[in-house]
Amino acid sequence: MLLQAEKKKIPILMYHSVSHHAAPKFKRFAVAPVLFNEHMAYLHQHAYTSVTVTQLIQALAQGRAALPEKPVVLTFDDGFSDFYTEALPVLRRYSFIATLYIVTAFINETSRWLHKEGEAARPMLTWDQIVSISEAGIECGGHTHTHPELDTLPLSQAQEE
């Protein structure tokens, strides 16, 4: 996805799982750790500076001058434990920050909502890992509580999520 800020395109890269393993129906949501490292190496070699989603929104409200010369937004959905074991060390290596959206009902558990995709046993982050991730400068936000398809819910249920 590219966001245009005063005619300057800002890349937004969205990831889910950084893992060697994925069920066939989930493969499109997983990137191998080696490939993820290659993505981050490319960004580093081309002098990109990562910003969080909040930093981007604040910078756009203030005008283009508030953004670095070559900004990039890195986001991670769901809160799989491989963010902590695979993605975070790479982000640290390149001094990148990111925004991590966590499905809060499954912290310390597994991705049970992904049973139809064959991924109900994928480990999720623990509270201790989330604290460590936040301390590393990663912005953490909610990605709903139970990961329903929000557009299929009545407004009151969607608001609760």
Summary of the structure (lengths in Angstrom):
residues: 161
radius of gyration: 16.3
end to end distance: 24.9
largest distance: 46.3
contacts: 466
relative contact order: 0.16
helix: 44%
strand: 24%
